[in-house]
Amino acid sequence: MSEKNTGVVNLRYRDGSEGSLFNPVKFNNQDYTQLKNNHLERNCLFVDSTFPPNGCSLGDLPYLDNWEEDHLKWLRPALTFCKEGASRFNVCQGYINNSWFLAALSSLTFNQTMMNQVVPTNQSFLDYDYAGIFHFRFWRFGKWVDVVIDDFLPMTDNHLLSVFSQDGHEFWAALLEKAYAKYDPASEDSQ
């Protein structure tokens, strides 16, 4: 979507009604700001009970052999959320065979305005602001939908199952893929 089209989409909701960029529909009624502030105040990390860090959230992954499934771990990354100037060349496909998603991520990096709308910039792994919670926005059926996730990512043999950054130190793409899998569980089954 061009920046001109992005502006038209956002003008549609200039009154701030639900579904606008500044008042997106809250998926599963989870409010990112409220949850994050709550966990920061309590000094504990968010764990998403609606999309828990276990095999139930992965669905059926027929291309993982039994050894990999037995050694599957859910870990929290502790490096960089998104470097300045995300690049399509830095996103690589993981075990999950969804090249269509990888292509969409790569396209997203061409339009910084759209990137900032889908991947809000008000989140990081910095200690003072870190609560183990992230959120992403998806445009669906004429409305923005905000999806909240924890930052547990599935790994086997020290490799992410999801998309990953080429340098291994950036996690916006893997977390965005997790948010999309939560929002549209059928996406992982349509490979």
N, C-alpha and C positions, 0 to 999 in steps of 0.2 A: 504494500500500500504506500503510495507516495505521501510526502509530507502534506501536500495540498489535500489529498483525500483524508489523511489523518485529522486535519483541521476540520473538515466537513463533518466527520464522524463525531468529533468532540463538541462541535457547535450544536449538534442535535440535543445534547444534554446540558446546555449551558445553564439551565436552572438548578443543576445539582441534584436532579431526581435520581432515584435508584437506577443503577445501570450506567451512570455517568463515570467518567474516569476518576472523579473525585468522590464519588459515592457508589462504588461498584457493588454488585450483588455479592453478599457474603456467602460463599459456598459452605454448606453444612452449618450455617449461622456462626461461623468462627470469625471473630473480629481480631485482626492482626494486632492493632495498636493496643487494644484492651488486654489480650493474652500476653503480649510482649511485656507491657508495663507490669502486669501482675507477676510474671515470672522474674523480672528484674527486681521488683520490690521484695519478693520472697527469696531471692538469690538462689534460684534453682533453674534448671534447663527444661524447656518445653519438650514433652513427648506427646505426639499426636495420637490420641486414642481412636480417632476415626480412620487413621491410616497407619497402623502400628508398625514398628520396625521388626517385622517377622515375615515368614513365608506367605502368609495370607495376603499381604500387600503386593507380593510379586506375581501372583497368579501362576499359571502353568508355563514353565520355561523348559520345554523339551530338549533344548540344546545344551543344558547343563547335565553333565554326567553325575553319577551318585557321589563320587569323590568331591566334586565341586560343591554339591548341595550340602554334604556333610561338613565342609569347611567354610560355609557361608557365614559371614559375620556382618553385623550392622555397626558401622563406626561413624563417629562425627569427625568431619574434616576440621582442621584447625589452621588453615593457611589464609588464602585470599578468596574473597567472594567473587569479585569481578575487577580485573585490572582495567586501567584507563585504556579506552579504545579496544574493546573486544573485537576479535578478528575471526573470520570464518576459517582461517587456516589453523586456528588453535583448537578447534573442536573435532574430536575423533570419535568414531563409533566404538561402542563397547560390545559386550556379549549379546545384548538385546538387539536383535536384527531389525532395526527400524530406520532404514536409510531415509525414508520420507521425513522423519523427525529431524534427522541430522541436516537435511537440506533446508528445512524450515528454520532451524537455528542459524545456519549459515546465512540465509537471506536476511534474517532479523538484524544481523550485525551491519548491514549496509545502510540502515536508517536509524540513526541514533535517537531520534524523537520516538519512534515506535519501540525501539529497544528499551528506552526508559519507561515507556508505558507498560510494557509486558514485564520487564524486570525492574521494579522500582528501586531507586537509588538509595532509599533510606534504610538500608540493612547492610550488616557487615559481620565479620568475625572479631572485630575489635573488642577487647575486654570490657570496656565501660558500657558498651551497647549490645553485648552478646547475650542472648537468652536461649539459643538453640532453636530459634524460630525464624522462618522466612516466609515471604508471600510473593505470588506472581499473579498477573492478570491475563485473562484470556477473553477475547472478543467472541461472543457466541449468541446467535439469534438476536442481534441488534443491541446487545448489552455487554458491558464489561463485567466480568466475574472475577472476584478476588479469592484465590485459593491459598490457604495457610498450610504449611508443612513444618515438620521438625527437620533437622539436618542430618539425621541418620541416613547413611547411604550403604547399600548392599555391596559387599566386597568378597571376593574369593581369591585366595593366594595373592593377597596384596594388590589386586586389580579391581577397579570399579566394574560392576556389571553394566552400568549405564554409560552414556556418553561421557567423555572425559577430556580434559585439556591436554594438549600435547606436552606441555611442560610439567603437568601433574600438580600444579600449585594454584589452580583456579577452579571454582566449583559452581559458578552460576548455571552452566549448561546442565550438569548432573542434577542440580536441585530443581531446575525448570522442568526437566524430564520427569522427575518424581512428582512434581505438582501436576503435570499433565496426566500422568498415570492415575493419580488420585481423582482428578476431575473427570477423566474419561477412561475408566478401567478397560473398556473394549479396545483402546488404542494398543495395548500390549498384546492383545490376541489377534490383531489384524495384520500380522507380519507376513 
